[in-house]
Amino acid sequence: MAHTAEEKKKLLNRVRRIRGQVDSIERALDQEAECSDILHTISACRGAMDSLMAEVIEGHIRFHVLDPKVTPTDDQAQAADDLVYALRAYLK
């Protein structure tokens, strides 16, 4: 899926941070932490997952919906940018 080695590294680092957040939720629940602290950690994890989703969707649009071998028309490039912007706003 990752279209370059740098993108792969970036995505894997995001996943590892998310794994750390999920582990933190588990520890908080196990230690019977305050509900507000647990909710805050869940919210942070959810935001991280949404950001990961947006990143993967953007890569899909740029490398599979648009043909990377062909320079997109101005309208196609603008449509892709608009879609990415809308998705990021939705997943925020």
DOPA-420770 format. One record per residue (C-alpha): residue in one letter; residue number from 0; x, y, z. Coordinates in steps of 0.2 Angstrom, whole numbers, always signed. Layout:
<node res="A" n="NUM" X="X" Y="Y" Z="Z"/>
...
This chain:
<node res="M" n="0" X="+0" Y="+0" Z="+0"/>
<node res="A" n="1" X="+13" Y="+12" Z="+5"/>
<node res="H" n="2" X="+19" Y="+20" Z="-12"/>
<node res="T" n="3" X="+37" Y="+25" Z="-6"/>
<node res="A" n="4" X="+48" Y="+18" Z="+8"/>
<node res="E" n="5" X="+46" Y="+35" Z="+17"/>
<node res="E" n="6" X="+27" Y="+34" Z="+17"/>
<node res="K" n="7" X="+28" Y="+16" Z="+23"/>
<node res="K" n="8" X="+39" Y="+21" Z="+38"/>
<node res="K" n="9" X="+28" Y="+36" Z="+42"/>
<node res="L" n="10" X="+12" Y="+25" Z="+42"/>
<node res="L" n="11" X="+21" Y="+12" Z="+52"/>
<node res="N" n="12" X="+26" Y="+25" Z="+65"/>
<node res="R" n="13" X="+8" Y="+31" Z="+66"/>
<node res="V" n="14" X="+2" Y="+13" Z="+69"/>
<node res="R" n="15" X="+15" Y="+11" Z="+83"/>
<node res="R" n="16" X="+9" Y="+27" Z="+92"/>
<node res="I" n="17" X="-9" Y="+21" Z="+91"/>
<node res="R" n="18" X="-4" Y="+4" Z="+98"/>
<node res="G" n="19" X="+4" Y="+14" Z="+112"/>
<node res="Q" n="20" X="-12" Y="+24" Z="+115"/>
<node res="V" n="21" X="-22" Y="+8" Z="+115"/>
<node res="D" n="22" X="-10" Y="+0" Z="+128"/>
<node res="S" n="23" X="-12" Y="+16" Z="+138"/>
<node res="I" n="24" X="-31" Y="+14" Z="+138"/>
<node res="E" n="25" X="-29" Y="-4" Z="+143"/>
<node res="R" n="26" X="-18" Y="+0" Z="+158"/>
<node res="A" n="27" X="-30" Y="+14" Z="+163"/>
<node res="L" n="28" X="-44" Y="+3" Z="+163"/>
<node res="D" n="29" X="-35" Y="-11" Z="+173"/>
<node res="Q" n="30" X="-29" Y="+2" Z="+186"/>
<node res="E" n="31" X="-47" Y="+9" Z="+187"/>
<node res="A" n="32" X="-42" Y="+26" Z="+182"/>
<node res="E" n="33" X="-54" Y="+41" Z="+182"/>
<node res="C" n="34" X="-67" Y="+40" Z="+168"/>
<node res="S" n="35" X="-62" Y="+57" Z="+162"/>
<node res="D" n="36" X="-44" Y="+52" Z="+160"/>
<node res="I" n="37" X="-49" Y="+36" Z="+150"/>
<node res="L" n="38" X="-61" Y="+46" Z="+139"/>
<node res="H" n="39" X="-47" Y="+58" Z="+135"/>
<node res="T" n="40" X="-35" Y="+44" Z="+130"/>
<node res="I" n="41" X="-49" Y="+36" Z="+120"/>
<node res="S" n="42" X="-52" Y="+52" Z="+111"/>
<node res="A" n="43" X="-34" Y="+54" Z="+107"/>
<node res="C" n="44" X="-33" Y="+37" Z="+100"/>
<node res="R" n="45" X="-48" Y="+40" Z="+89"/>
<node res="G" n="46" X="-41" Y="+56" Z="+82"/>
<node res="A" n="47" X="-25" Y="+46" Z="+78"/>
<node res="M" n="48" X="-35" Y="+33" Z="+69"/>
<node res="D" n="49" X="-45" Y="+46" Z="+60"/>
<node res="S" n="50" X="-28" Y="+54" Z="+54"/>
<node res="L" n="51" X="-21" Y="+37" Z="+49"/>
<node res="M" n="52" X="-37" Y="+34" Z="+39"/>
<node res="A" n="53" X="-36" Y="+51" Z="+30"/>
<node res="E" n="54" X="-18" Y="+48" Z="+26"/>
<node res="V" n="55" X="-22" Y="+31" Z="+18"/>
<node res="I" n="56" X="-37" Y="+37" Z="+9"/>
<node res="E" n="57" X="-27" Y="+52" Z="+2"/>
<node res="G" n="58" X="-13" Y="+40" Z="-4"/>
<node res="H" n="59" X="-27" Y="+29" Z="-13"/>
<node res="I" n="60" X="-34" Y="+44" Z="-21"/>
<node res="R" n="61" X="-17" Y="+51" Z="-27"/>
<node res="F" n="62" X="-10" Y="+34" Z="-33"/>
<node res="H" n="63" X="-25" Y="+23" Z="-38"/>
<node res="V" n="64" X="-40" Y="+35" Z="-42"/>
<node res="L" n="65" X="-29" Y="+47" Z="-52"/>
<node res="D" n="66" X="-16" Y="+38" Z="-63"/>
<node res="P" n="67" X="+1" Y="+42" Z="-57"/>
<node res="K" n="68" X="+8" Y="+39" Z="-74"/>
<node res="V" n="69" X="-2" Y="+53" Z="-82"/>
<node res="T" n="70" X="-2" Y="+71" Z="-77"/>
<node res="P" n="71" X="-20" Y="+75" Z="-71"/>
<node res="T" n="72" X="-30" Y="+89" Z="-79"/>
<node res="D" n="73" X="-32" Y="+104" Z="-69"/>
<node res="D" n="74" X="-50" Y="+99" Z="-65"/>
<node res="Q" n="75" X="-45" Y="+82" Z="-60"/>
<node res="A" n="76" X="-31" Y="+88" Z="-48"/>
<node res="Q" n="77" X="-44" Y="+101" Z="-41"/>
<node res="A" n="78" X="-57" Y="+87" Z="-39"/>
<node res="A" n="79" X="-44" Y="+76" Z="-30"/>
<node res="D" n="80" X="-39" Y="+90" Z="-19"/>
<node res="D" n="81" X="-57" Y="+94" Z="-15"/>
<node res="L" n="82" X="-60" Y="+76" Z="-10"/>
<node res="V" n="83" X="-45" Y="+75" Z="+1"/>
<node res="Y" n="84" X="-50" Y="+91" Z="+10"/>
<node res="A" n="85" X="-68" Y="+85" Z="+13"/>
<node res="L" n="86" X="-62" Y="+69" Z="+19"/>
<node res="R" n="87" X="-49" Y="+77" Z="+31"/>
<node res="A" n="88" X="-63" Y="+89" Z="+37"/>
<node res="Y" n="89" X="-75" Y="+74" Z="+40"/>
<node res="L" n="90" X="-62" Y="+64" Z="+49"/>
<node res="K" n="91" X="-56" Y="+78" Z="+60"/>
